[in-house]
């Protein structure tokens, strides 16, 4: 089978990681000849591309995962750049796989044209699914779309895939997000408060572990350096060394960490997929949504809470005291996620292999 995979290829380490997860799943469950890539964040699915590339050179189109149900500025209210009237010209099966609803609450949700486009996408798809971070309810409440709920493909980065350990010391990861700072933090004053409090946390942690900061986008580098500045036993990973053709090497850091503090969705997802404990630094509904879905809310803290510093400190201690039990819980979670993804592919195969 010849597969075209359309997902985000120009922005975020997490997006490249979920791409690895999708490909792992495709190769595990389908008879793959090859997998081609195209960047959904800019590829125009015009009539020529549909008829001369997709329909002639591929047997299956996979759209997603990633938080691609987002962006009122996009022509269709989400990332897929295809005129609604052209969707039916796609003659091969296509699936929408594990996508996320990523609109911030203050953005007001999907514009009307986006709802119409998503419903047309659903009507012609062989399989339409959202990731397990609460996206189902956020999408259903606005569109009535009753999507399948599946694990984010980033949970499957470890499927039939090996990762090299690049740091010998005992270490933890702090993964920070610094794009859209007002959306994430609420105000400049709250940004400053967060930085000061994270410096205190980092100083404390660096006495027991090497603290490695893992930026997922270029905007994350500056806040990581500001928080780590002058603190011994810390390192900010060289973003340019990994992004994006060596994303797999940065991903490997999550596998061997003692635990992770994460501000991004895939900062949560990747360590969980490796059975590495994580504390979510909540700054978007999807962060809490994922921890709630997995019964891990004891390890979630909102970054704009007044008591953020003391709350995070107590959750770190809770994690350290219960680490082995937590790892066993993660193993059970991943077993269930694997089973859910297998069932999803059974449905997909029944649809596309008719």
Short mmCIF file of the C-alpha atoms (twelve columns), coordinates in Angstrom:
data_MODEL
# 
_entry.id   MODEL 
# 
loop_
_atom_site.group_PDB 
_atom_site.id 
_atom_site.type_symbol 
_atom_site.label_atom_id 
_atom_site.label_alt_id 
_atom_site.label_comp_id 
_atom_site.label_asym_id 
_atom_site.label_seq_id 
_atom_site.Cartn_x 
_atom_site.Cartn_y 
_atom_site.Cartn_z 
_atom_site.pdbx_PDB_model_num 
ATOM 1   C CA . UNK A 1   0.000   0.000  0.000   1 
ATOM 2   C CA . UNK A 2   1.240   3.482  -0.931  1 
ATOM 3   C CA . UNK A 3   0.310   6.061  1.705   1 
ATOM 4   C CA . UNK A 4   0.407   9.855  1.656   1 
ATOM 5   C CA . UNK A 5   0.654   11.334 5.153   1 
ATOM 6   C CA . UNK A 6   -0.430  14.982 5.517   1 
ATOM 7   C CA . UNK A 7   0.524   16.605 8.830   1 
ATOM 8   C CA . UNK A 8   2.484   19.571 10.203  1 
ATOM 9   C CA . UNK A 9   6.093   19.492 9.022   1 
ATOM 10  C CA . UNK A 10  7.441   22.974 9.648   1 
ATOM 11  C CA . UNK A 11  6.886   24.002 13.203  1 
ATOM 12  C CA . UNK A 12  7.069   21.745 16.225  1 
ATOM 13  C CA . UNK A 13  9.109   18.772 17.502  1 
ATOM 14  C CA . UNK A 14  5.859   17.326 18.852  1 
ATOM 15  C CA . UNK A 15  4.333   17.266 15.379  1 
ATOM 16  C CA . UNK A 16  7.320   15.350 14.023  1 
ATOM 17  C CA . UNK A 17  6.997   12.957 16.960  1 
ATOM 18  C CA . UNK A 18  3.349   12.212 16.249  1 
ATOM 19  C CA . UNK A 19  4.359   11.643 12.622  1 
ATOM 20  C CA . UNK A 20  6.682   8.900  13.825  1 
ATOM 21  C CA . UNK A 21  3.803   7.443  15.813  1 
ATOM 22  C CA . UNK A 22  1.457   7.450  12.816  1 
ATOM 23  C CA . UNK A 23  4.040   5.741  10.621  1 
ATOM 24  C CA . UNK A 24  4.757   3.158  13.322  1 
ATOM 25  C CA . UNK A 25  1.060   2.308  13.414  1 
ATOM 26  C CA . UNK A 26  0.692   2.200  9.626   1 
ATOM 27  C CA . UNK A 27  3.646   -0.166 9.276   1 
ATOM 28  C CA . UNK A 28  2.423   -2.299 12.161  1 
ATOM 29  C CA . UNK A 29  -1.101  -2.831 10.856  1 
ATOM 30  C CA . UNK A 30  -0.958  -2.375 7.058   1 
ATOM 31  C CA . UNK A 31  1.117   -3.815 4.227   1 
ATOM 32  C CA . UNK A 32  3.144   -0.710 3.391   1 
ATOM 33  C CA . UNK A 33  5.079   -0.157 0.161   1 
ATOM 34  C CA . UNK A 34  6.057   3.386  1.087   1 
ATOM 35  C CA . UNK A 35  4.843   6.451  2.988   1 
ATOM 36  C CA . UNK A 36  5.098   9.888  1.393   1 
ATOM 37  C CA . UNK A 37  4.808   13.133 3.360   1 
ATOM 38  C CA . UNK A 38  3.212   16.487 2.667   1 
ATOM 39  C CA . UNK A 39  2.898   19.493 4.935   1 
ATOM 40  C CA . UNK A 40  -0.751  20.121 5.726   1 
ATOM 41  C CA . UNK A 41  0.285   23.577 7.004   1 
ATOM 42  C CA . UNK A 42  0.578   25.041 3.521   1 
ATOM 43  C CA . UNK A 43  -0.076  22.320 0.943   1 
ATOM 44  C CA . UNK A 44  -2.959  23.398 -1.279  1 
ATOM 45  C CA . UNK A 45  -5.032  20.355 -2.247  1 
ATOM 46  C CA . UNK A 46  -6.076  21.834 -5.585  1 
ATOM 47  C CA . UNK A 47  -7.601  19.955 -8.492  1 
ATOM 48  C CA . UNK A 48  -4.232  19.219 -10.112 1 
ATOM 49  C CA . UNK A 49  -2.693  17.866 -6.892  1 
ATOM 50  C CA . UNK A 50  -5.739  15.705 -6.197  1 
ATOM 51  C CA . UNK A 51  -5.985  14.185 -9.667  1 
ATOM 52  C CA . UNK A 52  -2.314  13.992 -10.701 1 
ATOM 53  C CA . UNK A 53  -0.687  13.129 -7.388  1 
ATOM 54  C CA . UNK A 54  -3.108  11.770 -4.790  1 
ATOM 55  C CA . UNK A 55  -5.372  9.729  -7.041  1 
ATOM 56  C CA . UNK A 56  -2.579  8.426  -9.289  1 
ATOM 57  C CA . UNK A 57  0.292   7.744  -6.902  1 
ATOM 58  C CA . UNK A 58  -1.308  6.687  -3.623  1 
ATOM 59  C CA . UNK A 59  -3.748  4.158  -2.209  1 
ATOM 60  C CA . UNK A 60  -4.518  5.899  1.079   1 
ATOM 61  C CA . UNK A 61  -4.435  9.496  2.357   1 
ATOM 62  C CA . UNK A 62  -3.861  9.997  6.098   1 
ATOM 63  C CA . UNK A 63  -4.633  13.436 7.556   1 
ATOM 64  C CA . UNK A 64  -3.208  14.131 11.010  1 
ATOM 65  C CA . UNK A 65  -2.763  13.807 13.892  1 
ATOM 66  C CA . UNK A 66  -1.922  17.037 15.645  1 
ATOM 67  C CA . UNK A 67  -3.994  19.983 16.800  1 
ATOM 68  C CA . UNK A 68  -5.121  20.859 13.295  1 
ATOM 69  C CA . UNK A 69  -8.710  21.776 14.195  1 
ATOM 70  C CA . UNK A 70  -7.589  25.315 14.880  1 
ATOM 71  C CA . UNK A 71  -7.080  28.624 13.148  1 
ATOM 72  C CA . UNK A 72  -9.990  30.919 12.243  1 
ATOM 73  C CA . UNK A 73  -7.577  32.669 9.853   1 
ATOM 74  C CA . UNK A 74  -7.302  29.504 7.743   1 
ATOM 75  C CA . UNK A 75  -9.624  29.497 4.704   1 
ATOM 76  C CA . UNK A 76  -11.564 26.491 6.004   1 
ATOM 77  C CA . UNK A 77  -11.357 27.198 9.736   1 
ATOM 78  C CA . UNK A 78  -8.853  24.394 10.229  1 
ATOM 79  C CA . UNK A 79  -5.600  23.330 8.577   1 
ATOM 80  C CA . UNK A 80  -6.784  21.278 5.593   1 
ATOM 81  C CA . UNK A 81  -6.449  23.496 2.511   1 
ATOM 82  C CA . UNK A 82  -8.976  21.964 0.150   1 
ATOM 83  C CA . UNK A 83  -12.084 23.578 -1.298  1 
ATOM 84  C CA . UNK A 84  -15.140 21.858 0.095   1 
ATOM 85  C CA . UNK A 85  -16.346 21.120 -3.427  1 
ATOM 86  C CA . UNK A 86  -13.115 19.259 -4.274  1 
ATOM 87  C CA . UNK A 87  -13.222 16.774 -1.392  1 
ATOM 88  C CA . UNK A 88  -15.381 14.383 -3.407  1 
ATOM 89  C CA . UNK A 89  -12.752 14.335 -6.188  1 
ATOM 90  C CA . UNK A 90  -10.450 12.324 -3.932  1 
ATOM 91  C CA . UNK A 91  -10.934 8.800  -5.326  1 
ATOM 92  C CA . UNK A 92  -8.747  6.911  -2.869  1 
ATOM 93  C CA . UNK A 93  -9.818  6.294  0.750   1 
ATOM 94  C CA . UNK A 94  -8.786  8.945  3.251   1 
ATOM 95  C CA . UNK A 95  -8.790  8.946  7.037   1 
ATOM 96  C CA . UNK A 96  -8.563  11.739 9.593   1 
ATOM 97  C CA . UNK A 97  -6.444  10.237 12.352  1 
ATOM 98  C CA . UNK A 98  -6.254  11.381 15.980  1 
ATOM 99  C CA . UNK A 99  -6.561  15.110 15.359  1 
ATOM 100 C CA . UNK A 100 -6.931  17.641 18.144  1 
ATOM 101 C CA . UNK A 101 -9.338  20.512 18.714  1 
ATOM 102 C CA . UNK A 102 -6.883  23.271 19.620  1 
ATOM 103 C CA . UNK A 103 -8.932  26.464 19.766  1 
ATOM 104 C CA . UNK A 104 -8.295  28.478 22.923  1 
ATOM 105 C CA . UNK A 105 -11.465 29.314 24.867  1 
ATOM 106 C CA . UNK A 106 -10.993 33.036 24.255  1 
ATOM 107 C CA . UNK A 107 -10.764 32.462 20.483  1 
ATOM 108 C CA . UNK A 108 -14.464 31.708 20.401  1 
ATOM 109 C CA . UNK A 109 -14.364 28.363 18.629  1 
ATOM 110 C CA . UNK A 110 -14.702 27.147 15.057  1 
ATOM 111 C CA . UNK A 111 -16.084 29.652 12.526  1 
ATOM 112 C CA . UNK A 112 -19.216 28.610 10.643  1 
ATOM 113 C CA . UNK A 113 -17.304 27.845 7.427   1 
ATOM 114 C CA . UNK A 114 -15.077 25.526 9.453   1 
ATOM 115 C CA . UNK A 115 -18.037 23.593 10.826  1 
ATOM 116 C CA . UNK A 116 -19.406 23.126 7.306   1 
ATOM 117 C CA . UNK A 117 -16.020 22.026 5.975   1 
ATOM 118 C CA . UNK A 118 -15.433 19.565 8.816   1 
ATOM 119 C CA . UNK A 119 -18.854 17.990 8.266   1 
ATOM 120 C CA . UNK A 120 -18.095 17.556 4.546   1 
ATOM 121 C CA . UNK A 121 -14.742 16.022 5.470   1 
ATOM 122 C CA . UNK A 122 -16.503 13.608 7.825   1 
ATOM 123 C CA . UNK A 123 -19.120 12.705 5.220   1 
ATOM 124 C CA . UNK A 124 -16.487 11.484 2.747   1 
ATOM 125 C CA . UNK A 125 -13.872 10.046 5.103   1 
ATOM 126 C CA . UNK A 126 -13.415 6.320  5.608   1 
ATOM 127 C CA . UNK A 127 -12.532 7.047  9.251   1 
ATOM 128 C CA . UNK A 128 -12.659 10.282 11.277  1 
ATOM 129 C CA . UNK A 129 -11.096 10.401 14.720  1 
ATOM 130 C CA . UNK A 130 -9.923  12.832 17.390  1 
ATOM 131 C CA . UNK A 131 -7.263  12.383 20.018  1 
ATOM 132 C CA . UNK A 132 -7.974  11.502 23.656  1 
ATOM 133 C CA . UNK A 133 -7.477  14.938 25.228  1 
ATOM 134 C CA . UNK A 134 -11.085 16.072 25.501  1 
ATOM 135 C CA . UNK A 135 -11.207 17.059 21.827  1 
ATOM 136 C CA . UNK A 136 -14.333 14.933 21.336  1 
ATOM 137 C CA . UNK A 137 -16.527 17.071 23.581  1 
ATOM 138 C CA . UNK A 138 -15.071 20.369 22.371  1 
ATOM 139 C CA . UNK A 139 -15.716 19.365 18.738  1 
ATOM 140 C CA . UNK A 140 -19.094 17.700 19.327  1 
ATOM 141 C CA . UNK A 141 -20.472 20.651 21.298  1 
ATOM 142 C CA . UNK A 142 -19.822 22.967 18.345  1 
ATOM 143 C CA . UNK A 143 -20.482 20.742 15.342  1 
ATOM 144 C CA . UNK A 144 -22.405 17.665 16.434  1 
ATOM 145 C CA . UNK A 145 -19.637 15.534 14.886  1 
ATOM 146 C CA . UNK A 146 -19.590 12.160 16.633  1 
ATOM 147 C CA . UNK A 147 -15.933 11.305 16.048  1 
ATOM 148 C CA . UNK A 148 -14.075 8.198  17.089  1 
ATOM 149 C CA . UNK A 149 -11.778 8.828  20.076  1 
ATOM 150 C CA . UNK A 150 -8.338  7.241  19.797  1 
ATOM 151 C CA . UNK A 151 -4.959  7.705  21.461  1 
ATOM 152 C CA . UNK A 152 -2.852  10.528 20.096  1 
ATOM 153 C CA . UNK A 153 -0.391  8.808  17.739  1 
ATOM 154 C CA . UNK A 154 2.429   10.296 19.789  1 
ATOM 155 C CA . UNK A 155 1.730   7.584  22.367  1 
ATOM 156 C CA . UNK A 156 3.074   5.079  19.818  1 
ATOM 157 C CA . UNK A 157 6.533   6.538  19.249  1 
ATOM 158 C CA . UNK A 158 8.038   3.478  20.954  1 
ATOM 159 C CA . UNK A 159 6.235   0.940  18.742  1 
ATOM 160 C CA . UNK A 160 8.909   -1.169 17.015  1 
ATOM 161 C CA . UNK A 161 11.311  1.778  17.382  1 
ATOM 162 C CA . UNK A 162 14.549  2.121  19.353  1 
ATOM 163 C CA . UNK A 163 15.992  5.329  20.815  1 
ATOM 164 C CA . UNK A 164 19.553  5.999  21.897  1 
ATOM 165 C CA . UNK A 165 20.362  7.338  25.350  1 
ATOM 166 C CA . UNK A 166 22.404  10.519 24.850  1 
ATOM 167 C CA . UNK A 167 22.824  11.622 28.498  1 
ATOM 168 C CA . UNK A 168 24.565  9.384  31.017  1 
ATOM 169 C CA . UNK A 169 23.669  11.360 34.142  1 
ATOM 170 C CA . UNK A 170 20.449  10.897 36.076  1 
ATOM 171 C CA . UNK A 171 18.233  13.650 34.695  1 
ATOM 172 C CA . UNK A 172 14.774  15.140 34.504  1 
ATOM 173 C CA . UNK A 173 13.242  17.160 31.666  1 
ATOM 174 C CA . UNK A 174 11.519  20.523 31.879  1 
ATOM 175 C CA . UNK A 175 9.603   21.271 28.686  1 
ATOM 176 C CA . UNK A 176 8.372   24.865 28.456  1 
ATOM 177 C CA . UNK A 177 6.179   26.678 25.920  1 
ATOM 178 C CA . UNK A 178 6.701   30.317 24.990  1 
ATOM 179 C CA . UNK A 179 4.740   30.879 21.787  1 
ATOM 180 C CA . UNK A 180 1.403   32.687 22.284  1 
ATOM 181 C CA . UNK A 181 2.503   33.792 25.795  1 
ATOM 182 C CA . UNK A 182 -0.597  35.844 26.564  1 
ATOM 183 C CA . UNK A 183 -2.843  32.879 25.712  1 
ATOM 184 C CA . UNK A 184 -0.719  30.602 27.858  1 
ATOM 185 C CA . UNK A 185 0.015   32.842 30.842  1 
ATOM 186 C CA . UNK A 186 -2.700  35.513 30.797  1 
ATOM 187 C CA . UNK A 187 -0.511  38.599 31.286  1 
ATOM 188 C CA . UNK A 188 3.084   39.846 31.304  1 
ATOM 189 C CA . UNK A 189 2.987   39.897 35.103  1 
ATOM 190 C CA . UNK A 190 2.039   36.222 35.184  1 
ATOM 191 C CA . UNK A 191 4.877   35.400 32.773  1 
ATOM 192 C CA . UNK A 192 7.332   37.033 35.179  1 
ATOM 193 C CA . UNK A 193 5.822   35.217 38.163  1 
ATOM 194 C CA . UNK A 194 6.056   31.881 36.334  1 
ATOM 195 C CA . UNK A 195 9.690   32.443 35.382  1 
ATOM 196 C CA . UNK A 196 10.687  33.345 38.947  1 
ATOM 197 C CA . UNK A 197 8.863   30.354 40.406  1 
ATOM 198 C CA . UNK A 198 10.243  27.936 37.832  1 
ATOM 199 C CA . UNK A 199 13.732  29.145 38.681  1 
ATOM 200 C CA . UNK A 200 13.088  28.146 42.287  1 
ATOM 201 C CA . UNK A 201 11.854  24.722 41.189  1 
ATOM 202 C CA . UNK A 202 14.856  24.294 38.870  1 
ATOM 203 C CA . UNK A 203 17.352  25.211 41.610  1 
ATOM 204 C CA . UNK A 204 15.799  22.631 43.912  1 
ATOM 205 C CA . UNK A 205 15.675  19.884 41.295  1 
ATOM 206 C CA . UNK A 206 19.238  20.536 40.095  1 
ATOM 207 C CA . UNK A 207 20.559  19.451 43.492  1 
ATOM 208 C CA . UNK A 208 19.314  15.909 42.834  1 
ATOM 209 C CA . UNK A 209 19.204  15.602 39.043  1 
ATOM 210 C CA . UNK A 210 20.652  17.143 35.955  1 
ATOM 211 C CA . UNK A 211 17.874  19.372 34.610  1 
ATOM 212 C CA . UNK A 212 17.497  19.269 30.836  1 
ATOM 213 C CA . UNK A 213 15.259  21.792 29.084  1 
ATOM 214 C CA . UNK A 214 13.687  20.460 25.864  1 
ATOM 215 C CA . UNK A 215 12.325  23.220 23.591  1 
ATOM 216 C CA . UNK A 216 9.794   21.974 21.024  1 
ATOM 217 C CA . UNK A 217 9.653   25.184 18.969  1 
ATOM 218 C CA . UNK A 218 12.169  27.976 18.539  1 
ATOM 219 C CA . UNK A 219 10.150  30.304 20.809  1 
ATOM 220 C CA . UNK A 220 10.688  27.893 23.706  1 
ATOM 221 C CA . UNK A 221 14.445  28.413 23.692  1 
ATOM 222 C CA . UNK A 222 14.488  31.911 25.206  1 
ATOM 223 C CA . UNK A 223 12.311  31.107 28.222  1 
ATOM 224 C CA . UNK A 224 14.270  27.889 28.825  1 
ATOM 225 C CA . UNK A 225 17.538  29.822 28.841  1 
ATOM 226 C CA . UNK A 226 16.116  32.545 31.074  1 
ATOM 227 C CA . UNK A 227 14.938  30.046 33.682  1 
ATOM 228 C CA . UNK A 228 18.113  27.946 33.614  1 
ATOM 229 C CA . UNK A 229 20.534  30.902 33.511  1 
ATOM 230 C CA . UNK A 230 23.166  30.737 36.249  1 
ATOM 231 C CA . UNK A 231 21.859  27.483 37.710  1 
ATOM 232 C CA . UNK A 232 24.426  24.689 37.894  1 
ATOM 233 C CA . UNK A 233 23.677  21.202 36.555  1 
ATOM 234 C CA . UNK A 234 21.252  22.420 33.884  1 
ATOM 235 C CA . UNK A 235 21.300  22.298 30.085  1 
ATOM 236 C CA . UNK A 236 19.081  23.683 27.325  1 
ATOM 237 C CA . UNK A 237 19.128  21.273 24.404  1 
ATOM 238 C CA . UNK A 238 20.464  22.812 21.194  1 
ATOM 239 C CA . UNK A 239 17.229  23.220 19.227  1 
ATOM 240 C CA . UNK A 240 19.016  23.650 15.913  1 
ATOM 241 C CA . UNK A 241 20.820  20.358 16.407  1 
ATOM 242 C CA . UNK A 242 17.546  18.433 16.539  1 
ATOM 243 C CA . UNK A 243 14.952  20.414 14.568  1 
ATOM 244 C CA . UNK A 244 13.674  18.878 12.582  1 
ATOM 245 C CA . UNK A 245 15.551  16.129 10.790  1 
ATOM 246 C CA . UNK A 246 16.867  14.784 14.112  1 
ATOM 247 C CA . UNK A 247 13.633  15.047 16.078  1 
ATOM 248 C CA . UNK A 248 13.849  11.368 16.962  1 
ATOM 249 C CA . UNK A 249 17.035  12.018 18.937  1 
ATOM 250 C CA . UNK A 250 15.364  14.685 21.076  1 
ATOM 251 C CA . UNK A 251 12.372  12.390 21.542  1 
ATOM 252 C CA . UNK A 252 14.738  9.780  22.956  1 
ATOM 253 C CA . UNK A 253 15.535  12.063 25.895  1 
ATOM 254 C CA . UNK A 254 12.005  11.475 27.185  1 
ATOM 255 C CA . UNK A 255 12.500  7.719  27.328  1 
ATOM 256 C CA . UNK A 256 15.391  7.811  29.774  1 
ATOM 257 C CA . UNK A 257 14.351  10.744 31.998  1 
ATOM 258 C CA . UNK A 258 13.466  10.192 35.656  1 
ATOM 259 C CA . UNK A 259 10.363  12.324 35.111  1 
ATOM 260 C CA . UNK A 260 9.134   15.320 33.110  1 
ATOM 261 C CA . UNK A 261 7.501   18.698 33.775  1 
ATOM 262 C CA . UNK A 262 5.688   19.661 30.573  1 
ATOM 263 C CA . UNK A 263 3.814   22.668 29.215  1 
ATOM 264 C CA . UNK A 264 2.931   21.203 25.810  1 
ATOM 265 C CA . UNK A 265 0.561   18.400 24.877  1 
ATOM 266 C CA . UNK A 266 3.307   16.281 23.349  1 
ATOM 267 C CA . UNK A 267 5.501   17.128 26.311  1 
ATOM 268 C CA . UNK A 268 2.904   15.109 28.238  1 
ATOM 269 C CA . UNK A 269 2.207   12.461 25.615  1 
ATOM 270 C CA . UNK A 270 5.749   11.419 24.681  1 
ATOM 271 C CA . UNK A 271 6.935   10.552 28.208  1 
ATOM 272 C CA . UNK A 272 3.693   8.726  28.975  1 
ATOM 273 C CA . UNK A 273 4.274   6.640  25.835  1 
ATOM 274 C CA . UNK A 274 7.665   5.684  27.287  1 
ATOM 275 C CA . UNK A 275 6.250   5.010  30.810  1 
ATOM 276 C CA . UNK A 276 8.130   8.066  32.056  1 
ATOM 277 C CA . UNK A 277 6.167   9.957  34.748  1 
ATOM 278 C CA . UNK A 278 5.055   13.476 33.870  1 
ATOM 279 C CA . UNK A 279 3.527   16.478 35.607  1 
ATOM 280 C CA . UNK A 280 1.427   18.597 33.259  1 
ATOM 281 C CA . UNK A 281 1.859   22.362 33.565  1 
ATOM 282 C CA . UNK A 282 -1.655  23.173 32.378  1 
ATOM 283 C CA . UNK A 283 -2.092  26.226 30.118  1 
ATOM 284 C CA . UNK A 284 -4.675  24.933 27.602  1 
ATOM 285 C CA . UNK A 285 -7.857  22.851 28.040  1 
ATOM 286 C CA . UNK A 286 -6.230  19.912 26.216  1 
ATOM 287 C CA . UNK A 287 -3.578  19.536 28.936  1 
ATOM 288 C CA . UNK A 288 -6.105  18.972 31.687  1 
ATOM 289 C CA . UNK A 289 -8.293  17.006 29.277  1 
ATOM 290 C CA . UNK A 290 -5.575  14.436 28.649  1 
ATOM 291 C CA . UNK A 291 -4.712  13.988 32.322  1 
ATOM 292 C CA . UNK A 292 -8.409  13.628 33.126  1 
ATOM 293 C CA . UNK A 293 -8.896  11.037 30.357  1 
ATOM 294 C CA . UNK A 294 -5.988  8.987  31.755  1 
ATOM 295 C CA . UNK A 295 -6.926  9.398  35.439  1 
ATOM 296 C CA . UNK A 296 -3.736  11.347 36.131  1 
ATOM 297 C CA . UNK A 297 -5.181  14.644 37.443  1 
ATOM 298 C CA . UNK A 298 -3.162  14.302 40.648  1 
ATOM 299 C CA . UNK A 299 -0.179  15.222 38.453  1 
ATOM 300 C CA . UNK A 300 -1.656  18.328 36.817  1 
ATOM 301 C CA . UNK A 301 -1.113  21.930 37.956  1 
ATOM 302 C CA . UNK A 302 -2.371  25.155 36.375  1 
ATOM 303 C CA . UNK A 303 0.446   27.575 35.662  1 
ATOM 304 C CA . UNK A 304 -1.654  30.659 36.509  1 
ATOM 305 C CA . UNK A 305 -2.823  29.423 39.926  1 
ATOM 306 C CA . UNK A 306 -1.882  31.703 42.787  1 
ATOM 307 C CA . UNK A 307 -0.297  28.765 44.621  1 
ATOM 308 C CA . UNK A 308 1.508   27.377 41.565  1 
ATOM 309 C CA . UNK A 309 4.915   27.116 43.259  1 
ATOM 310 C CA . UNK A 310 3.730   25.224 46.338  1 
ATOM 311 C CA . UNK A 311 1.331   23.086 44.280  1 
ATOM 312 C CA . UNK A 312 4.056   22.053 41.837  1 
ATOM 313 C CA . UNK A 313 6.520   21.380 44.638  1 
ATOM 314 C CA . UNK A 314 4.016   19.091 46.372  1 
ATOM 315 C CA . UNK A 315 3.218   17.259 43.135  1 
ATOM 316 C CA . UNK A 316 6.922   16.658 42.474  1 
ATOM 317 C CA . UNK A 317 7.250   15.137 45.934  1 
ATOM 318 C CA . UNK A 318 4.131   13.050 45.333  1 
ATOM 319 C CA . UNK A 319 5.602   11.789 42.066  1 
ATOM 320 C CA . UNK A 320 8.967   10.960 43.629  1 
ATOM 321 C CA . UNK A 321 7.290   9.071  46.506  1 
ATOM 322 C CA . UNK A 322 5.032   7.082  44.163  1 
ATOM 323 C CA . UNK A 323 7.245   6.765  41.100  1 
ATOM 324 C CA . UNK A 324 7.327   2.974  40.825  1 
ATOM 325 C CA . UNK A 325 3.576   2.658  41.341  1 
ATOM 326 C CA . UNK A 326 3.040   5.396  38.786  1 
ATOM 327 C CA . UNK A 327 5.193   3.609  36.208  1 
ATOM 328 C CA . UNK A 328 3.089   0.478  36.685  1 
ATOM 329 C CA . UNK A 329 -0.035  2.570  36.179  1 
ATOM 330 C CA . UNK A 330 1.478   3.973  32.967  1 
ATOM 331 C CA . UNK A 331 2.150   0.452  31.722  1 
ATOM 332 C CA . UNK A 332 -1.526  -0.396 32.197  1 
ATOM 333 C CA . UNK A 333 -2.552  2.855  30.506  1 
ATOM 334 C CA . UNK A 334 -0.326  2.118  27.515  1 
ATOM 335 C CA . UNK A 335 -1.656  -1.422 27.290  1 
ATOM 336 C CA . UNK A 336 -5.183  -0.001 27.014  1 
ATOM 337 C CA . UNK A 337 -4.087  2.656  24.522  1 
ATOM 338 C CA . UNK A 338 -2.435  -0.010 22.357  1 
ATOM 339 C CA . UNK A 339 -5.635  -2.049 22.397  1 
ATOM 340 C CA . UNK A 340 -7.720  0.990  21.423  1 
ATOM 341 C CA . UNK A 341 -5.418  1.806  18.511  1 
ATOM 342 C CA . UNK A 342 -5.526  -1.808 17.352  1 
ATOM 343 C CA . UNK A 343 -9.336  -1.707 17.308  1 
ATOM 344 C CA . UNK A 344 -9.199  1.565  15.363  1 
ATOM 345 C CA . UNK A 345 -7.017  -0.044 12.710  1 
ATOM 346 C CA . UNK A 346 -9.339  -3.023 12.503  1 
ATOM 347 C CA . UNK A 347 -12.110 -0.567 11.595  1 
ATOM 348 C CA . UNK A 348 -9.831  1.282  9.181   1 
ATOM 349 C CA . UNK A 349 -8.802  -1.921 7.400   1 
ATOM 350 C CA . UNK A 350 -12.430 -3.007 7.086   1 
ATOM 351 C CA . UNK A 351 -13.198 0.317  5.366   1 
ATOM 352 C CA . UNK A 352 -10.199 0.763  3.082   1 
ATOM 353 C CA . UNK A 353 -9.506  -2.844 2.066   1 
ATOM 354 C CA . UNK A 354 -12.944 -3.605 0.637   1 
# 
